[in-house]
Amino acid sequence: MAFYKVICAVTLLTLLTQVCGQPKLNTKIVGGQVASEGSWPWQASLQDSTGFHFCGGSLINNEWVLTAAHCFASTDPKAVTVVLGLQSLQGSNTNKVSQTVSQIIIHPSYKSGTKENDICLLKLSSPVTFNTFILPVCLAAPGSTFYNGTAAWVTGWGDIGSGVSLPSPGNLMEVQVPVVGNRQCNCDYGEGRITDNMMCAGLSAGGKDSCQGDSGGPMVSKQGGHWIQEGVVSFGRGCALPNFPGVYTRVSQYQSWINKQITSNQPGYITFTSNGTDSDLNVTCSDLPLTTTTLTSTTLAPTTTAPPVVCGQAPLNSGVLGGSSVATAGVWPSMASLRNNGSHVCGGTLVALDFVLSNANCFSSSPIASEWTVVLGRLNQNGSNPFEVTLNVTNITLSNLTGSNVAVLRLATRPTLSNYIQPICLDNGQTFAVGLTCWAAGWSAGQGGVEQVLQQLQTSVVSCGNVSTSDSICTNSFTLGQGGSGGPLMCKQGGSWFQAAVLSVENNSTSQTRADPVMVFTKLSHFQSFLAQTVGTFLSPASNTTNTTSSSSTTATNTLTTSGDAPAHSPMFFLHLLIFSMCLHLFS
């Protein structure tokens, strides 16, 4: 019996060493700030013989660290020390462990000029003991998908701006950035610069990025209960510049190479599976051909055709919203925050690639376009918004009809569509039947807590009674404050979201005095001629027969592949599980 208990103990130890990406002290999600001690327990500082930090790295098992090849001018291990459990570069660090290095392995196909295969492994002179502050990260397995807009985190002790050093005491910094698809990134850097072995992340407006000194460090995303490293900090143009996201080595391309170097106690791998559809497939620019190709019968040569931009898609809106008044990121991707001189004034919706719709009353005191900006992809008015983009306004056009009126804002640039930014379909004579569930959304002062989260209010279409006209739609009463004016009343028809009306504060105030509260809105079809003249041809919803591989024209499922929530294990792992189940009987 004692022999079997020894076997069980060894098996349990083996199982424990395969746990990765589960920090005990990472309990909050905030960006662009000092990281809490122990939040990123795989983070490593690579230091020279004088103790100078020159690159980052990540612990991937108890004796190997992953980093970037460009960090090393030579492969002399004596010149490198790996420091784990480190919080600040100066001062006391009670949890830090310093390890010498026995081997530096640079990828044999690394090219310093292009940073292709910019990846490197460091073998520690002796294994480290895992604790709360020192733990390995999981690695992205082959086949992982990181769609445009995927939330990622980058950590390091690098500069906080181009030429701006990290201030004393040099605390570990963390920042959240969205993944930028490779097609878009090639548009930014030039065709062919970004290869399949690379990936990008950053805001199109700039302001958040890795920088010098962060090289070799990890970019990670969370799936299920695991943090998964998808990237190694590699290069970029400047730091946090607009339209130049940071570029990272794509970790999922290197499992075979890594496992050839690490022959025992191999790292844990997880297949990261993105939700929704990849909006990057729709991206095109002057330097980049489109991915959709067809063959002509006359030339037999490939010609490119752009997939149509469709409206009414919300890949992250499963339709099961539970009646909550607090929205989540990406649920209403057409929502816009209209800001005058930096302050939120009204809501709006993206209705075409370069037009936003709102309420004319929002501009009664300030109709000058240069005073306004539009923010898309926003969830919180206060706090972190990694998927948002801010755009200037070049023109504001107001309808001039009897009764309520709408406003159309022309954007200076077209946003890149993603799971978090999508145009909504416009009502062009839709029938919204009595009893149909619809939603209103907007930001209102005093609602949504400290962060002032986007509010969503469920209602349903009711009979308008005596005021019934073809230009009216009526709903049960709901209350949305001043900041919600200009936002949408949205109803789902045939799998796509249509905007039935523009919200106004007047609708809220008048309904409160009625014994049987009913809200009356002017349907958007009333403004059809004005909108057609101002916006142009309306976008069409996705066809129900559209090929499911088209990223912009399908309603994507939100179901995560179950295999993506657990590391990819070898057959030996399942043998361990069998032994483990037997152990339970021995110790019971």
C-alpha positions as CSV (number, residue, x, y, z in Angstrom):
1,M,0.0,0.0,0.0
2,A,2.9,2.4,0.9
3,F,4.3,1.9,-2.7
4,Y,1.0,2.9,-4.3
5,K,0.8,6.0,-2.1
6,V,4.3,7.0,-3.3
7,I,3.1,6.7,-6.9
8,C,0.1,8.8,-6.0
9,A,2.2,11.5,-4.4
10,V,4.4,11.7,-7.5
11,T,1.4,11.8,-9.8
12,L,-0.2,14.6,-7.8
13,L,3.1,16.6,-7.9
14,T,3.2,16.1,-11.7
15,L,-0.4,17.4,-12.0
16,L,0.4,20.4,-9.9
17,T,3.4,21.4,-12.1
18,Q,1.1,21.4,-15.2
19,V,-1.1,24.2,-13.8
20,C,-0.5,27.5,-15.6
21,G,-1.9,30.9,-16.1
22,Q,-3.8,31.0,-12.7
23,P,-2.5,33.9,-10.6
24,K,-3.9,33.9,-7.1
25,L,-3.7,37.7,-6.6
26,N,-5.0,38.8,-10.0
27,T,-8.6,39.7,-9.1
28,K,-9.2,43.1,-10.8
29,I,-9.3,44.3,-14.4
30,V,-8.1,47.8,-14.8
31,G,-5.6,49.2,-17.3
32,G,-2.8,51.7,-17.8
33,Q,-1.6,51.7,-14.2
34,V,0.8,50.2,-11.7
35,A,0.2,46.4,-11.4
36,S,-0.7,45.0,-8.0
37,E,2.0,42.8,-6.5
38,G,1.5,39.2,-7.6
39,S,-1.0,40.0,-10.3
40,W,1.3,38.7,-13.1
41,P,3.4,36.0,-11.4
42,W,5.0,34.8,-14.6
43,Q,6.6,38.2,-15.3
44,A,10.4,38.2,-15.5
45,S,13.0,40.9,-15.5
46,L,16.1,40.2,-17.6
47,Q,19.1,42.0,-16.1
48,D,22.7,42.4,-17.0
49,S,25.7,41.9,-14.7
50,T,25.2,45.4,-13.2
51,G,21.6,44.8,-12.3
52,F,20.3,46.9,-15.2
53,H,16.9,45.8,-16.5
54,F,17.0,45.5,-20.3
55,C,14.1,43.2,-21.3
56,G,11.1,41.4,-20.0
57,G,10.2,37.7,-20.2
58,S,7.7,35.2,-19.0
59,L,8.0,32.0,-16.9
60,I,6.5,29.1,-18.8
61,N,7.5,26.2,-16.5
62,N,9.8,25.9,-13.5
63,E,13.1,26.3,-15.4
64,W,12.3,28.0,-18.7
65,V,11.6,31.7,-19.6
66,L,10.2,32.9,-22.9
67,T,11.5,36.2,-24.3
68,A,12.4,38.0,-27.6
69,A,15.5,37.1,-29.7
70,H,16.3,40.8,-30.3
71,C,17.1,41.2,-26.6
72,F,20.4,39.4,-27.1
73,A,23.5,40.5,-29.0
74,S,25.2,37.3,-27.9
75,T,24.3,34.0,-26.5
76,D,26.6,34.1,-23.5
77,P,24.4,33.1,-20.5
78,K,26.8,34.5,-18.0
79,A,25.8,38.0,-18.9
80,V,22.1,37.5,-17.9
81,T,20.2,37.2,-14.7
82,V,16.5,36.4,-14.5
83,V,14.6,38.0,-11.7
84,L,11.1,36.6,-10.8
85,G,8.5,37.7,-8.3
86,L,9.7,41.3,-8.8
87,Q,7.4,44.3,-8.2
88,S,9.7,47.3,-8.5
89,L,13.2,47.8,-10.0
90,Q,14.3,49.8,-7.0
91,G,13.8,49.3,-3.3
92,S,12.8,46.2,-1.3
93,N,11.2,43.2,-3.1
94,T,10.6,40.5,-0.5
95,N,9.2,38.0,-3.0
96,K,11.9,38.2,-5.7
97,V,14.1,35.3,-6.7
98,S,17.2,35.8,-8.9
99,Q,18.4,33.0,-11.1
100,T,21.4,32.7,-13.4
101,V,21.0,31.3,-16.9
102,S,22.6,28.1,-18.2
103,Q,21.4,28.4,-21.9
104,I,20.1,31.0,-24.3
105,I,18.4,29.6,-27.4
106,I,17.5,32.0,-30.1
107,H,15.2,30.8,-32.9
108,P,17.4,29.6,-35.7
109,S,15.3,31.5,-38.3
110,Y,15.3,34.8,-36.5
111,K,15.9,37.8,-38.8
112,S,17.1,40.9,-37.0
113,G,16.1,43.3,-39.9
114,T,12.5,42.3,-40.1
115,K,12.1,40.8,-36.5
116,E,10.7,37.6,-38.1
117,N,10.7,34.7,-35.6
118,D,11.7,37.2,-32.8
119,I,11.5,34.5,-30.0
120,C,14.0,33.1,-27.6
121,L,14.2,30.6,-24.7
122,L,16.3,31.0,-21.5
123,K,17.0,27.9,-19.4
124,L,17.5,28.7,-15.7
125,S,20.5,27.2,-13.9
126,S,18.2,25.6,-11.4
127,P,14.4,25.2,-11.2
128,V,12.4,27.7,-9.2
129,T,9.8,26.9,-6.6
130,F,6.3,28.0,-7.4
131,N,4.4,30.2,-5.0
132,T,1.8,33.0,-5.0
133,F,4.2,35.4,-6.6
134,I,6.0,33.0,-9.0
135,L,3.9,30.9,-11.4
136,P,4.0,30.0,-15.1
137,V,1.8,31.4,-17.8
138,C,-0.1,29.2,-20.3
139,L,0.9,29.4,-23.9
140,A,-1.4,29.8,-26.9
141,A,-1.7,26.5,-28.8
142,P,-1.6,26.2,-32.6
143,G,-5.0,27.0,-34.0
144,S,-5.7,29.8,-31.5
145,T,-7.8,32.7,-32.8
146,F,-7.3,36.2,-31.6
147,Y,-9.9,38.3,-33.5
148,N,-9.6,42.0,-34.1
149,G,-10.7,43.7,-30.8
150,T,-9.8,40.8,-28.5
151,A,-8.9,42.2,-25.1
152,A,-5.2,41.7,-24.2
153,W,-2.9,42.8,-21.4
154,V,0.8,43.8,-21.7
155,T,3.1,44.1,-18.6
156,G,6.6,45.4,-18.1
157,W,9.1,47.9,-16.7
158,G,9.7,49.7,-20.0
159,D,9.5,53.4,-20.9
160,I,6.1,55.1,-20.3
161,G,6.5,57.1,-23.5
162,S,9.1,57.6,-26.3
163,G,12.2,58.6,-24.4
164,V,10.3,58.8,-21.1
165,S,11.7,56.4,-18.5
166,L,9.6,54.7,-15.8
167,P,9.7,56.9,-12.7
168,S,11.1,55.7,-9.4
169,P,10.7,53.2,-7.8
170,G,10.1,51.5,-11.2
171,N,6.9,49.6,-10.5
172,L,5.7,46.9,-12.8
173,M,3.1,48.5,-15.2
174,E,0.1,46.9,-16.9
175,V,-2.0,48.2,-19.8
176,Q,-5.0,46.7,-21.6
177,V,-5.0,47.0,-25.4
178,P,-7.2,45.4,-28.1
179,V,-5.8,43.0,-30.7
180,V,-5.5,44.6,-34.1
181,G,-5.9,42.2,-37.0
182,N,-3.0,41.5,-39.3
183,R,-4.7,42.9,-42.4
184,Q,-5.3,46.2,-40.6
185,C,-1.8,46.1,-39.2
186,N,-0.3,45.6,-42.6
187,C,-2.3,48.6,-43.8
188,D,-0.7,50.6,-41.0
189,Y,2.9,49.4,-41.5
190,G,2.9,48.5,-45.2
191,E,2.0,45.4,-47.0
192,G,4.1,42.4,-46.1
193,R,5.6,43.9,-43.0
194,I,3.4,42.0,-40.6
195,T,3.7,38.2,-41.2
196,D,1.7,35.3,-39.9
197,N,4.3,34.8,-37.2
198,M,3.4,38.3,-35.8
199,M,0.3,39.9,-34.3
200,C,-0.5,43.5,-33.3
201,A,-2.4,45.2,-30.5
202,G,-3.1,48.9,-29.7
203,L,-5.6,51.7,-30.1
204,S,-6.0,53.4,-33.5
205,A,-6.0,56.7,-31.6
206,G,-2.8,55.7,-29.8
207,G,-2.1,56.4,-26.2
208,K,-1.7,52.8,-25.0
209,D,1.2,50.5,-26.0
210,S,4.3,48.7,-25.0
211,C,7.6,50.6,-25.3
212,Q,11.4,50.3,-25.0
213,G,12.3,48.1,-22.1
214,D,9.1,46.0,-22.4
215,S,10.7,43.9,-25.2
216,G,10.5,40.2,-24.6
217,G,7.6,40.6,-22.2
218,P,4.2,38.8,-22.4
219,M,0.9,39.9,-24.0
220,V,-1.8,37.8,-22.4
221,S,-5.6,37.3,-22.6
222,K,-7.9,35.5,-20.3
223,Q,-10.1,32.6,-21.3
224,G,-12.1,30.6,-18.7
225,G,-9.9,30.6,-15.6
226,H,-6.6,30.7,-17.4
227,W,-4.3,33.5,-18.6
228,I,-2.9,32.6,-22.0
229,Q,0.2,34.3,-23.6
230,E,-0.5,35.0,-27.2
231,G,2.4,37.5,-27.9
232,V,6.0,38.4,-27.1
233,V,6.7,42.2,-27.2
234,S,8.8,42.6,-30.4
235,F,8.7,46.1,-32.1
236,G,6.7,49.1,-33.1
237,R,7.0,52.6,-34.6
238,G,7.6,54.9,-31.7
239,C,5.4,54.2,-28.7
240,A,1.6,54.5,-28.6
241,L,1.4,56.5,-31.9
242,P,-1.9,56.6,-33.7
243,N,-2.4,53.9,-36.3
244,F,0.9,52.2,-35.4
245,P,0.0,49.4,-32.9
246,G,2.6,47.4,-31.1
247,V,3.8,44.3,-32.9
248,Y,4.3,41.0,-31.1
249,T,5.6,37.5,-31.9
250,R,2.7,35.2,-32.3
251,V,3.3,32.5,-29.7
252,S,0.8,29.9,-31.2
253,Q,3.1,29.5,-34.1
254,Y,6.0,28.1,-32.0
255,Q,4.7,25.1,-30.0
256,S,6.7,22.6,-32.0
257,W,9.9,24.6,-31.7
258,I,9.5,25.2,-28.0
259,N,8.8,21.6,-27.3
260,K,11.9,20.5,-29.2
261,Q,13.9,22.6,-26.8
262,I,12.0,21.7,-23.6
263,T,11.9,17.9,-23.7
264,S,10.6,17.3,-20.2
265,N,7.9,19.1,-18.1
266,Q,6.7,20.9,-21.2
267,P,4.7,24.2,-20.8
268,G,0.9,24.1,-20.7
269,Y,-0.8,25.0,-23.9
270,I,-4.4,26.2,-24.4
271,T,-6.3,26.8,-27.6
272,F,-7.7,30.4,-27.3
273,T,-11.0,30.7,-29.2
274,S,-12.4,34.1,-30.1
275,N,-16.1,34.8,-30.0
276,G,-18.1,36.3,-32.9
277,T,-16.6,37.0,-36.3
278,D,-13.3,38.5,-37.4
279,S,-13.9,42.0,-38.7
280,D,-10.3,42.1,-39.9
281,L,-11.2,40.0,-42.9
282,N,-13.1,43.0,-44.3
283,V,-10.2,45.4,-44.0
284,T,-8.7,46.7,-47.2
285,C,-6.3,49.6,-48.1
286,S,-4.3,50.8,-51.0
287,D,-1.3,48.6,-50.0
288,L,-3.3,45.5,-49.3
289,P,-5.4,43.2,-51.6
290,L,-8.7,41.9,-50.4
291,T,-8.9,38.3,-49.3
292,T,-12.1,37.5,-51.2
293,T,-11.1,36.2,-54.7
294,T,-13.0,34.9,-57.7
295,L,-11.9,33.4,-61.0
296,T,-13.1,35.0,-64.2
297,S,-13.8,32.7,-67.2
298,T,-11.9,34.9,-69.6
299,T,-8.6,35.5,-67.9
300,L,-8.5,32.7,-65.3
301,A,-6.7,35.2,-63.1
302,P,-7.8,36.1,-59.6
303,T,-9.7,39.3,-59.1
304,T,-10.7,40.9,-55.8
305,T,-14.1,41.8,-54.7
306,A,-14.9,43.5,-51.4
307,P,-17.5,41.7,-49.3
308,P,-20.4,44.0,-48.7
309,V,-20.6,45.9,-45.4
310,V,-23.9,44.9,-43.8
311,C,-25.9,46.4,-41.0
312,G,-27.5,45.2,-37.8
313,Q,-24.8,42.8,-36.7
314,A,-24.0,42.5,-33.0
315,P,-21.7,39.4,-32.7
316,L,-21.4,39.7,-28.9
317,N,-25.2,40.2,-28.3
318,S,-26.5,36.7,-27.7
319,G,-30.0,38.0,-27.3
320,V,-30.2,36.7,-23.7
321,L,-29.8,40.0,-21.9
322,G,-31.6,39.0,-18.8
323,G,-33.4,42.3,-18.3
324,S,-30.2,43.9,-16.8
325,S,-30.0,47.7,-17.1
326,V,-26.2,47.6,-17.3
327,A,-24.8,46.7,-20.7
328,T,-21.6,44.8,-21.4
329,A,-18.9,45.6,-23.9
330,G,-19.9,44.9,-27.5
331,V,-23.6,44.2,-26.8
332,W,-24.7,47.4,-28.7
333,P,-21.9,48.0,-31.2
334,S,-23.7,50.8,-33.0
335,M,-23.8,53.0,-30.0
336,A,-22.0,56.4,-30.1
337,S,-21.2,58.9,-27.5
338,L,-21.5,62.5,-28.9
339,R,-19.1,64.8,-27.0
340,N,-19.0,68.6,-27.1
341,N,-15.6,70.0,-26.1
342,G,-14.7,66.7,-24.3
343,S,-18.0,66.1,-22.4
344,H,-20.7,63.6,-23.2
345,V,-23.9,65.4,-24.3
346,C,-26.0,62.9,-26.3
347,G,-26.2,59.4,-27.6
348,G,-26.2,58.4,-31.2
349,T,-25.8,55.4,-33.6
350,L,-23.4,54.5,-36.4
351,V,-25.7,54.1,-39.4
352,A,-23.1,54.0,-42.2
353,L,-19.3,53.8,-42.4
354,D,-19.0,57.5,-42.0
355,F,-22.3,58.8,-40.6
356,V,-23.8,58.9,-37.1
357,L,-27.5,59.6,-36.4
358,S,-28.7,61.5,-33.3
359,N,-31.4,63.9,-32.2
360,A,-31.5,67.5,-33.6
361,N,-32.2,68.9,-30.2
362,C,-28.7,67.9,-29.1
363,F,-27.3,70.7,-31.3
364,S,-29.6,73.6,-30.5
365,S,-26.9,75.5,-28.6
366,S,-23.8,74.3,-30.4
367,P,-24.2,73.3,-34.1
368,I,-20.5,73.8,-35.0
369,A,-19.0,70.5,-36.2
370,S,-15.5,71.3,-35.0
371,E,-16.7,71.4,-31.4
372,W,-17.9,67.8,-31.5
373,T,-16.3,64.4,-31.5
374,V,-17.9,60.9,-31.7
375,V,-16.7,58.0,-29.6
376,L,-17.5,54.5,-30.9
377,G,-16.9,51.2,-29.1
378,R,-17.4,52.9,-25.7
379,L,-19.0,51.2,-22.6
380,N,-18.0,53.4,-19.7
381,Q,-18.1,57.2,-19.6
382,N,-15.6,56.9,-16.7
383,G,-13.0,54.2,-16.7
384,S,-11.2,51.9,-19.2
385,N,-12.5,51.4,-22.7
386,P,-10.0,49.3,-24.6
387,F,-12.1,49.0,-27.8
388,E,-13.1,52.6,-28.3
389,V,-12.1,55.0,-31.1
390,T,-12.6,58.8,-31.1
391,L,-13.4,60.5,-34.4
392,N,-13.8,64.1,-35.5
393,V,-16.9,65.5,-37.0
394,T,-16.8,67.4,-40.3
395,N,-20.4,68.3,-40.8
396,I,-23.8,68.3,-38.9
397,T,-27.0,68.2,-40.9
398,L,-30.4,68.7,-39.3
399,S,-33.7,67.6,-40.7
400,N,-36.2,70.4,-41.0
401,L,-39.6,68.7,-40.8
402,T,-42.7,69.4,-38.7
403,G,-42.4,68.0,-35.2
404,S,-39.3,66.2,-34.0
405,N,-36.2,66.2,-36.0
406,V,-33.0,64.2,-36.3
407,A,-29.3,65.1,-36.9
408,V,-26.7,63.4,-39.1
409,L,-23.0,63.8,-38.3
410,R,-20.4,63.1,-40.9
411,L,-17.2,61.6,-39.6
412,A,-13.8,62.8,-40.6
413,T,-12.6,59.2,-41.0
414,R,-14.2,55.8,-41.2
415,P,-13.8,53.5,-38.2
416,T,-12.5,50.0,-38.5
417,L,-15.5,47.7,-37.9
418,S,-15.1,45.1,-35.2
419,N,-17.2,43.1,-32.7
420,Y,-17.5,46.4,-30.8
421,I,-18.2,48.8,-33.7
422,Q,-20.9,47.9,-36.2
423,P,-23.5,50.0,-38.0
424,I,-27.2,49.5,-37.2
425,C,-29.9,49.1,-39.9
426,L,-32.3,52.0,-40.5
427,D,-36.0,51.6,-40.6
428,N,-37.1,52.1,-44.2
429,G,-40.7,51.1,-43.8
430,Q,-40.4,48.1,-41.4
431,T,-43.4,46.8,-39.6
432,F,-42.8,46.6,-35.8
433,A,-45.7,44.5,-34.6
434,V,-47.4,45.0,-31.3
435,G,-45.7,42.9,-28.6
436,L,-42.3,43.0,-30.3
437,T,-39.5,43.3,-27.7
438,C,-37.3,46.4,-28.3
439,W,-34.4,48.0,-26.5
440,A,-33.3,51.6,-25.7
441,A,-29.7,52.4,-24.8
442,G,-27.8,55.4,-23.7
443,W,-25.7,57.0,-21.0
444,S,-27.4,59.1,-18.3
445,A,-25.9,61.1,-15.4
446,G,-26.4,59.3,-12.1
447,Q,-26.9,55.9,-13.7
448,G,-24.5,53.1,-14.3
449,G,-22.5,53.6,-11.1
450,V,-19.2,55.4,-10.7
451,E,-18.1,54.3,-14.2
452,Q,-21.4,55.5,-15.7
453,V,-21.8,52.3,-17.7
454,L,-24.0,52.3,-20.8
455,Q,-27.6,51.6,-19.8
456,Q,-29.9,49.3,-21.7
457,L,-33.7,49.3,-21.2
458,Q,-36.1,46.7,-22.4
459,T,-39.5,47.7,-23.6
460,S,-42.1,46.4,-26.1
461,V,-44.2,47.8,-28.9
462,V,-47.8,48.7,-28.0
463,S,-50.7,50.1,-29.8
464,C,-50.6,53.9,-30.3
465,G,-54.4,54.1,-29.9
466,N,-55.9,57.4,-31.1
467,V,-52.5,58.9,-32.2
468,S,-51.8,55.9,-34.5
469,T,-50.2,57.0,-37.7
470,S,-47.8,55.2,-40.1
471,D,-45.1,57.6,-38.8
472,S,-45.4,56.6,-35.2
473,I,-44.2,53.7,-33.0
474,C,-45.3,53.4,-29.4
475,T,-43.8,51.4,-26.5
476,N,-44.2,50.8,-22.9
477,S,-42.7,53.6,-20.8
478,F,-39.1,53.6,-19.7
479,T,-36.9,56.3,-18.3
480,L,-33.6,57.5,-19.7
481,G,-32.0,60.7,-18.5
482,Q,-30.8,63.8,-20.4
483,G,-27.6,62.1,-21.7
484,G,-29.6,59.4,-23.4
485,S,-31.2,61.7,-25.9
486,G,-30.2,60.9,-29.4
487,G,-29.8,57.2,-28.7
488,P,-31.7,54.4,-30.4
489,L,-34.9,52.5,-30.0
490,M,-33.8,49.1,-31.4
491,C,-35.8,46.1,-32.5
492,K,-34.5,42.8,-33.9
493,Q,-36.0,41.7,-37.2
494,G,-34.9,38.6,-39.2
495,G,-31.7,38.3,-37.3
496,S,-30.6,41.9,-37.7
497,W,-31.0,45.0,-35.4
498,F,-33.0,47.8,-36.8
499,Q,-33.3,51.3,-35.4
500,A,-37.0,52.2,-35.2
501,A,-36.6,55.7,-33.7
502,V,-34.3,58.3,-32.1
503,L,-34.8,58.9,-28.4
504,S,-35.6,62.2,-26.9
505,V,-36.0,63.5,-23.4
506,E,-39.4,64.9,-24.3
507,N,-40.7,61.4,-24.7
508,N,-39.7,60.5,-21.2
509,S,-41.2,63.5,-19.5
510,T,-44.6,63.4,-21.1
511,S,-45.1,59.8,-20.5
512,Q,-44.8,60.1,-16.8
513,T,-48.0,62.0,-16.4
514,R,-50.2,59.3,-18.1
515,A,-52.3,56.9,-16.2
516,D,-51.5,54.3,-18.8
517,P,-47.9,55.3,-19.7
518,V,-47.2,54.9,-23.4
519,M,-44.3,56.5,-25.2
520,V,-44.8,57.8,-28.8
521,F,-41.8,58.1,-31.1
522,T,-41.5,59.3,-34.7
523,K,-40.4,56.3,-36.8
524,L,-37.2,56.7,-38.8
525,S,-39.1,56.0,-41.9
526,H,-40.6,59.5,-41.5
527,F,-37.1,60.8,-42.3
528,Q,-36.4,58.4,-45.1
529,S,-36.0,61.1,-47.8
530,F,-33.8,63.3,-45.6
531,L,-31.6,60.3,-44.6
532,A,-31.3,59.0,-48.2
533,Q,-30.2,62.5,-49.3
534,T,-27.8,63.0,-46.4
535,V,-26.4,59.5,-45.8
536,G,-27.0,57.9,-49.2
537,T,-28.0,54.4,-49.9
538,F,-29.0,52.6,-46.7
539,L,-26.9,49.6,-45.7
540,S,-28.6,46.2,-46.0
541,P,-28.8,43.5,-43.4
542,A,-27.1,40.2,-43.8
543,S,-28.9,37.6,-45.9
544,N,-30.0,34.5,-44.1
545,T,-28.2,32.5,-46.8
546,T,-24.9,34.3,-46.4
547,N,-21.9,32.0,-46.2
548,T,-21.0,31.6,-42.6
549,T,-17.3,32.3,-43.2
550,S,-18.0,35.9,-44.1
551,S,-17.0,37.9,-41.1
552,S,-19.2,40.9,-41.8
553,S,-22.4,39.3,-42.9
554,T,-23.2,36.6,-40.3
555,T,-24.6,36.7,-36.8
556,A,-21.9,34.8,-34.9
557,T,-22.5,32.4,-32.1
558,N,-21.1,33.3,-28.7
559,T,-20.4,29.7,-27.7
560,L,-16.8,29.0,-26.6
561,T,-15.3,25.7,-27.8
562,T,-15.1,23.6,-24.7
563,S,-11.6,22.4,-25.6
564,G,-10.5,26.0,-25.5
565,D,-11.0,26.3,-21.7
566,A,-8.4,23.7,-20.8
567,P,-4.7,23.1,-21.7
568,A,-3.9,20.8,-24.5
569,H,-2.5,17.7,-22.7
570,S,-0.6,14.7,-23.8
571,P,-1.9,11.2,-23.5
572,M,0.3,10.8,-20.4
573,F,-1.9,13.5,-18.7
574,F,-4.9,11.3,-19.0
575,L,-3.0,8.4,-17.5
576,H,-2.2,10.7,-14.6
577,L,-5.9,11.4,-14.2
578,L,-6.7,7.7,-14.1
579,I,-4.0,7.2,-11.4
580,F,-5.3,10.2,-9.6
581,S,-8.8,8.7,-9.4
582,M,-7.4,5.5,-7.9
583,C,-5.5,7.7,-5.4
584,L,-8.7,9.1,-4.1
585,H,-9.7,5.6,-2.9
586,L,-6.4,4.9,-1.3
587,F,-6.4,8.0,0.8
588,S,-10.2,7.9,1.6
